[in-house]
């Protein structure tokens, strides 16, 4: 009996849900009637590494998909390019990483990523999207400095998963929940292909998940440095308001102060500092953060903002 007939019969009982193996499409929405002036290229990317430390660990597996999308609607159209490559990290792959990814020392021995191809793809992309950009961006910028100037978005943080009540932002779960598919996770190209597939699905307001991610990425957020905050307010800043301490020793965090990144409502944050932290009029440093700086600690547009005390 044909497998599809069996699937239909099982699902018709209401007692079963059949999930299918993921097969990456070569295209998604049709280009018929599409305004070609709205078309852009997104780089959907993933890495596998020897560990979590971007300073000492190395990329061993890099995969990306270049996909054509409509900047106005968020619909994905053609797959422009796919790439998958191993790289020898110059060190043994930890057993825990081999267990997670299936990648062994023999797979990467003597392998080098195709730098010319990766650089050409970076140049074509108007946005780079990763599912945990805070992790991938650090490794990729270290290996390919051209990523530093790119606009980045994070599908893990910037998609409306909570509003959609998916229960988790884990890629394998989203693939099952939204696409009814399963796949072998933790191989870079496959993860990138699955992420693109998920981004094409419909989210709130009948818009693609990609359109929500792009909209979120386009918003400016702020990093607020509560300089010279009273010492006895450190618990308020740390435990109640989500601030972190910088000792000023890092080139990326040269200010010695409590700081908070990801602030959306700057006026409300400044008002809170005036009401709950400072006991006198003060000035704080504010960095404006776009997709070029987000998921890094490079905040380049430092401005002084007044804090009024009631």
C-alpha atoms as one frame of an Amber mdcrd trajectory, in Angstrom:
protein
   0.000   0.000   0.000   1.203   3.530  -0.817   2.808   5.262   2.171   0.726
   8.411   1.723  -2.469   6.375   1.892  -1.242   4.805   5.124  -0.442   8.249
   6.509  -3.896   9.547   5.611  -5.556   6.538   7.192  -3.578   6.914  10.415
  -4.193  10.651  10.713  -7.884  10.235   9.872  -8.341   8.293  13.117  -7.411
  11.357  15.140  -5.097   9.225  17.258  -1.906   9.717  15.261   0.188  12.511
  13.829   2.785  11.455  11.276   5.929  13.535  10.933   7.987  13.424   7.762
  11.701  13.581   7.107  12.729  17.112   6.130  13.641  17.544   2.472  15.021
  20.981   1.604  13.041  22.703  -1.181  14.787  24.447  -4.067  12.255  27.286
  -4.006   9.357  28.519  -1.930   6.828  31.178  -3.058   6.381  31.881  -6.752
   7.855  35.049  -8.244   4.797  35.618 -10.442   3.587  39.189 -10.059   6.303
  40.077  -7.548   7.866  43.546  -7.684  11.499  42.641  -8.390  12.636  45.932
  -6.849  11.638  44.522  -3.447  13.833  41.428  -3.705  16.774  41.048  -1.339
  19.169  38.256  -0.346  19.224  36.758   3.156  22.074  34.581   4.385  20.699
  31.901   6.699  23.723  30.510   8.492  24.826  28.018  11.127  28.096  26.804
  12.598  29.332  23.828  14.550  32.388  24.488  16.703  34.820  22.761  19.037
  33.239  24.522  22.024  31.560  27.659  23.326  34.508  30.062  23.682  34.903
  32.221  20.582  38.427  33.201  21.657  39.833  29.678  21.909  37.435  27.347
  20.101  37.149  27.022  16.320  34.549  26.471  13.621  34.566  22.915  12.278
  31.395  22.998  10.151  29.887  25.969   8.326  26.667  25.916   6.350  24.556
  28.628   4.789  21.717  29.192   2.369  21.356  32.366   0.318  17.646  32.934
  -0.184  15.833  35.565  -2.191  13.058  37.251  -0.207  10.587  40.075  -0.630
  11.544  42.923   1.697   7.954  44.186   1.734   6.083  40.937   2.435   8.736
  38.735   4.024   7.992  35.933   1.588  10.880  33.692   0.563  11.258  32.872
  -3.123  14.311  31.241  -4.722  17.255  29.473  -3.152  20.199  31.301  -4.697
  23.076  29.294  -3.227  23.903  26.592  -0.702  27.252  25.989   0.945  28.594
  23.380   3.333  32.209  23.076   4.420  34.430  21.537   7.068  37.529  23.133
   8.547  40.376  21.545  10.470  40.508  23.326  13.857  44.115  22.344  14.468
  43.116  20.526  17.630  41.287  17.298  18.476  37.505  17.597  18.386  36.206
  17.015  21.928  34.299  13.760  22.373  31.220  15.692  23.510  31.167  17.623
  20.221  31.549  14.450  18.160  28.699  12.908  20.130  26.521  15.968  19.467
  27.352  16.525  15.789  28.728  13.229  14.536  31.763  15.113  13.194  35.056
  13.321  13.793  38.690  14.363  13.463  38.993  12.379  10.226  36.136  14.366
   8.658  37.896  17.707   9.091  41.550  16.682   8.743  43.241  19.039   6.277
  39.949  20.741   5.377  39.704  24.512   4.859  36.580  26.586   4.310  36.222
  28.097   0.838  37.057  31.686   1.771  36.409  33.162  -1.667  32.970  31.594
  -1.833  32.045  32.611   1.696  33.236  36.183   1.155  31.284  36.455  -2.103
  28.147  35.266  -0.326  28.640  37.733   2.522  28.883  40.561  -0.003  25.562
  39.564  -1.600  23.562  39.345   1.620  21.551  42.286   2.927  20.913  40.487
   6.229  22.472  37.531   8.058  20.127  35.370  10.147  21.153  32.740  12.682
  19.222  30.794  15.307  21.224  32.119  18.278  23.141  34.907  16.600  24.932
  35.789  19.834  26.818  32.505  19.476  27.378  32.263  15.728  28.242  35.915
  15.147  31.263  35.898  17.446  32.794  32.837  15.781  32.029  34.017  12.260
  33.429  37.517  12.766  36.643  36.053  14.111  37.000  33.763  11.088  35.602
  36.159   8.462  35.926  39.841   9.502  33.558  40.849   6.679  30.701  39.721
   8.928  31.467  42.625  11.302  29.765  45.215   9.094  26.718  43.100   8.203
  23.200  43.551   9.527  22.318  40.590  11.754  19.046  39.128  12.997  18.370
  36.289  15.424  15.446  33.958  14.766  15.692  32.565  18.285  15.316  35.960
  19.984  13.426  38.049  17.424  10.670  35.717  16.220   7.275  35.818  18.010
   7.567  32.347  19.560   5.939  33.395  22.829   2.999  34.989  21.053   2.658
  31.855  18.923   2.808  29.694  22.083   5.205  27.233  20.488   6.388  26.089
  23.913  10.051  26.274  22.917  12.379  28.075  20.520  14.507  24.967  19.984
  14.963  24.417  16.257  14.095  20.708  16.266  10.891  21.394  18.178   9.884
  24.241  15.855  10.483  21.987  12.843   8.062  19.457  14.291   5.561  21.955
  15.690   5.315  24.248  12.663   6.403  22.026   9.796   5.622  18.478  10.861
   9.141  17.337   9.984  12.143  15.734  11.662  15.818  15.882  10.716  19.320
  15.101  11.926  20.249  18.203  13.910  23.650  19.779  14.576  25.003  19.730
  11.068  25.406  23.284   9.873  23.817  23.239   6.411  20.873  21.101   7.497
  20.197  23.395  10.450  20.333  26.423   8.126  17.941  24.775   5.644  15.499
  23.898   8.423  15.665  27.428   9.815  14.806  28.892   6.421  11.898  26.434
   6.133  10.578  27.597   9.520  10.973  31.277   8.589   8.603  30.743   5.652
   5.801  29.621   7.961   2.948  31.906   8.919   3.102  33.752  12.211   0.807
  36.340  13.841  -1.258  38.643  11.609  -0.942  36.137   8.737   2.629  37.289
   8.119   5.646  35.083   7.607   7.880  34.489  10.596  10.686  35.999   8.513
   8.771  39.279   8.259   8.466  39.407  12.063  12.187  38.720  12.500  13.108
  41.444  10.008  10.750  43.930  11.661  12.249  43.243  15.077  15.778  43.483
  13.720  15.025  46.885  12.180  14.152  48.416  15.562  16.794  50.399  17.390
  17.432  49.319  20.962  19.670  50.856  23.600  22.408  49.980  26.066  22.218
  52.157  29.174  25.281  52.679  31.389  24.261  53.751  34.889  27.492  55.586
  35.670  28.174  56.746  39.216  25.065  55.003  40.501  24.890  54.978  44.318
  26.626  51.898  45.715  23.638  50.940  47.857  21.508  50.610  44.698  23.573
  47.779  43.222  21.038  45.135  44.259  18.221  47.136  42.679  20.183  47.377
  39.434  21.382  43.775  39.386  18.567  41.744  40.913  15.507  43.806  40.095
  16.367  45.639  36.875  18.645  43.204  35.026  21.810  45.322  34.925  25.271
  43.748  34.667  28.606  45.026  35.956  31.446  46.170  33.698  34.819  46.787
  35.318  35.908  48.939  32.365  38.850  46.715  31.438  37.456  45.481  28.121
  37.941  47.378  24.867  34.351  46.493  24.027  33.072  47.611  27.473  35.396
  50.473  28.470  33.025  52.069  30.973  33.167  51.102  34.651  29.487  50.981
  35.513  26.336  48.914  35.720  24.869  48.497  32.240  21.785  47.035  30.583
  21.549  46.100  26.907  18.393  45.477  24.888  16.435  48.412  26.304  13.462
  49.166  24.044  11.750  52.074  25.838  14.595  54.470  26.613  12.401  57.158
  28.161  10.878  54.652  30.591  14.319  53.303  31.528  15.674  56.788  32.247
  12.573  57.589  34.294  13.074  54.388  36.317  16.695  55.306  37.050  15.622
  58.731  38.248  12.864  57.343  40.454  14.554  54.238  41.877  18.339  54.554
  41.574  19.758  58.074  41.514  19.190  60.445  44.422  20.318  63.489  42.439
  20.170  64.683  38.822  22.660  62.687  36.762  23.800  61.828  33.285  24.108
  58.306  31.923  25.750  57.033  28.767  23.447  55.518  26.153  24.472  53.444
  23.136  22.065  53.141  20.231  22.118  49.586  18.896  21.104  48.413  15.427
  21.440  45.095  13.659  25.065  45.994  12.928  25.981  45.951  16.620  23.357
  43.639  18.123  24.623  40.284  19.420  28.064  41.798  19.926  29.393  44.046
  22.653  30.449  46.754  20.201  28.339  49.768  21.023  29.685  52.632  18.987
  27.281  55.581  19.281  27.753  56.752  22.860  25.604  59.719  23.908  25.075
  61.395  27.256  21.458  61.449  28.461  20.109  63.362  31.476  18.351  61.520
  34.301  15.849  63.677  36.147  15.092  62.992  39.806  11.478  63.517  40.941
